[in-house]
Amino acid sequence: MKTKAVFYHAGCPVCLAAENNLATALDATRYDVEIVHIGQDKARVAGAERAGVKSVPALVLGGAAYHINFGAGIEALR
């Protein structure tokens, strides 16, 4: 069974660089990765907040939020 991984970002250069690195870093045989551009899909902000995302880019892996770099605070994306 694959582990669910959700990568949240807002489309900024920091976020896009993290997305590119993420694509090569996670083993596709072990992780089911979903990329969510919450800058374009505001309906996903609430779910990101419930998952513990405080800023983007962030990776939620196995239910834990990992903040990669500070591109934008989640409150700025509402």
N, C-alpha and C positions, 0 to 999 in steps of 0.2 A: 504494500500500500504506500502510495506517495504522500509526502508531507505537503500540506498546502502552504504556499508562500504568496503573499500579496505585496507588490511593490507599488507604493503610492508616490506620485510626483506631480509637479505643477507645470512641467514643460520648460523650466528655466535651464540654462546651460549646465549648472551643477547637477540638476536632476537628470538631464539627458546623458551626461557623462556617467553618472551612477548606473543608469539603466543599461548602457552599453557594457559596462564592467560586470553588471549582474548577469547579463545574458551568457557570459562565458564562465562565470564563477560557480553557478549552481548546476549541479548534475541533473539533467532532465529525466534521468531514470529514477531519481530519488525525490524530486520536487515537482509539484504541479504549480507552476508560476503564473500568476495573473498580474498584468500590468494595468494600473489604474491611473489615468491622467485626471486628477481631480480638479485641475484648472479648467478642463473641458466638461467634466461630469460632476457638477456641484451636488447632485443627489448622493454621491458616495462619501461626502465629507463626514456625515454623521456616523457612518460605519467605520471610517478611519478613526474617528475620535473614540468610539466604543472599543476599538482594538488597541487603544493606547497611543496612537500617533499624535505627537505634539507639534511636529514640524516635518516638512518634506525636503528632501527625499527620505523615505523610511521604508523599511522592509518588515513586514509582519510574518514571522516564521514560527510555525508551531504554536501560535497564540501569543507570542511575545513580540513587542515592537522594538525594532533596532533603528535608531536614528543615525543615518549615514553622514550627513553634513547639514548645516542649517541653511536651507535655501529660502524657506518661507514658513512662518508660523501658521498652524492650522486655522487660527482665527482669521487670518487674512484671506483665506480661501472660501469662507462661507458665502 
